[in-house]
Amino acid sequence: MITINLLPQDFRRRERTPWRLFAATMFGVVAASASLAYAAYARFGLLARVRAEREALEDELAGLKPSVAYHDDLVAEKTEADKRLATIQEIRSSRVQWTRKLDELSDIVNTASDADRYLVWFDELTADAGQEGRTGGKLTTKGLSGSDNFANVALFFEDLKAHADFTKDFDGQSNPTGKRTEKDEELIPPQVWEFPLELTLKKRETPKGGKGGKKAGKAPESAKPAGEGAPAPPAAPPAAPSGKEEGHGR
């Protein structure tokens, strides 16, 4: 059935937007406004703060780069120094310390002299270090025993073999031999035994230089504490036998 509104236009009821449509429209407007506001805040607020923090971190990194480079240089120098130290210690351990060897030889002689076992001193002494990796070298000396009894010379050789610290760097020693000098009553002791002593050093391997380190140089071919053929200071000063006056020894 058709309904006709015959009221004048001014008295007719106005048509309104449905409230559901109005609510949806308003929600859309509010959401769009909020999105635009957040986008503006993110663009001009958060981004600016992040950029400021990035610039601060970049400045800090630029300031730390010289320290990092210096630290890396120190680490490299320490590594190099450790390698050189290891090489030096290896070279040092492969060499014979002649001062220590002569001290040990002097201790052997002095200990026996203090105990009145025998009286021994040396007229010549030559130390040859040899060549690393080829020959071990040797220690040669001319000794004298202040007695006409050859058993004292043999006893001295036995004491050398029994001294572990002294013999650990040697492969062997010569057999006790010698000759008795003519008797001279003006000397104290009046008669002595002259004997040669030759000690062969162990063969020493050439140390391998570490990476970045220097290779070990060759040891001197000969080291002569007293000079070959020249009289050397005695390893142990001769002590006068008890009951006799101190006199001129050989």
C-alpha angles and dihedrals in degrees: 000000000000117000119203122195107216095181117117116263093254093055097046118106113254119239114244133203112258111259093233091057091045092051092049091049093050092048090052091050092049093047092049091049092049091049092051091048092050091046090053091047092049092047099047104021113033095032092052091049092048090049091050091050091048092051090049091051092047090052090049091048091050089052092050096048095081090050091049091049090048090049091050090050091051092050090050091048091048091050090050091047091050091052092049091047090052090050092048092049090049091050091046093049091051094054128079114241100223094190090058092045092052090047090053091048089050091049091053092051096043094047092053092045092052090051092049090239095128141326115237133167136163132242100185132017129182127179119198114189093195122204123307112250093009115054132008097216126221146243115233126186141163110228135190129206116207095223139071088229112097090200088078090061091051089048090054091052090051091052090053092054092046094054102091097188092052098045098042091089094047130078095205147322137236122267118261110269134147149129133258118239124226116274116260116182092196091067130071110248093027094207132027141179117240114208137170121231123197123179119189116216121224116258109264123212119226109251115239112237115236122241109287092009128105121261116247113265123227117273117244111277092233137011116193113190092188102016124259112280094009122107112260128207108268115260088227123023109239113254118213115246114256115268094026131092118251110259145158111313129195 
